[in-house]
Amino acid sequence: MSQKDKKRLYICVQVHLMNLERKYRIKISQEDKILDLDIEANNSNHAVAQAEDICRALDATSFTLHYGSYKQTLLSTLFKRLTFNLFDYKVCTPWEGPFSNNVPCLYALKQRYYVRNLILKYLDIPREGALARPSCNCKSCINPYHFSYRTGKNSKLTGGDTNMLLAFISQGSGVSQAAKALKVHRSTIYRKLKNEHFSVGSENYRPRSN
């Protein structure tokens, strides 16, 4: 084998190993019920953090993490979209799974979950006693940017809106995007962020203005 071929083989192996590091399998427990779920993560720490968010969303009690092949399912696709913020505030994301009472749902751990509520719990956003509903004209939309769940009449941003804002700003979304998603002026977003003790990796974190 020539040196050129050896170098090419080495590069292929390294790329394969890098890709393999992104593939994990978690075993989720809820009392006597078990769910195996494939997830994609940047590294093991990211995988653990993601598994904790998934357990919170599913009301699971524990999990174990393993290396494994990545396989797309409705549930794993949903969590991947949330983990890597694969939503665009300009575009609806129609649910491609089952519905119950005309509301997007899925089944796991021998029970039914409503997808929009599952998303709010994954993002650790209190529901404030209200169901999340799409503010767009697409009744099957599960895009969190399109959720409407305000309960206050005199406040431009409720507690739930603030948590939604912080969740997506922390993932790199711009102030303009957040303002359009929540249907408020950019100055409202800046004021809210100024009043929140919020940081991502630095005490001097400043949100992007684009």
Phi, psi and omega in degrees: 000131182287163178299324179296318179293322178296319180295319179295319178296318179299316180297317180298318180295316181297318178297318179298317180293322178297318179293323182297328181295342182273354189251122183223160174231132177245142176252112185260135181244138174221097188057245182261011181256141183234139176228124173266128184222130176271135179228165176239132183215158181289326179199182184294323178296319177296321180296318179296314180299320179294318179299322178295320177295320180294318178299319178297317182296322184266002184058037179275160185260334182199169178206159170232146185248137180221156170282146180184175181284150181266125182228129182282129169225171178303316183289315181293325177294318178299312181292327177296317178299321180287318182298316183259012177052054182270052178234148178238125184297342181275343189238133175289153176239089182294140178285132183255010180254201183286166177230152173225123185056038180065021179242133179303135180213171172210167184238129178204153180052037176062032177210169182259138175237135172277127192299316183294320176294324177298320179296315180298320180289324177297318179280000180061045179252118179300140182277348178055034177073011182234149176278139176287134179230149179288134177275351178275184181270003182264107184291341180262006184290136176240018178289117182301333178295340182261004182287143174232119179212035177292144176236342180271139182272329187255000181251132179290327178231119177277178178300321179294319178297320180296317178295322175298316179301309183295323181298318184273329173298323180295339179262010172100005178290147181279163179296320180297319178298314181296319180298318179292321181295321182265359175060047175227170178283154179302326181298327177296319179295315180298318180296318180296317180294324179296327182274350182263140173276095191222131178211154175228095177078353181203145178287344182254029182300133176233129181293152176293146183264356182282000000 
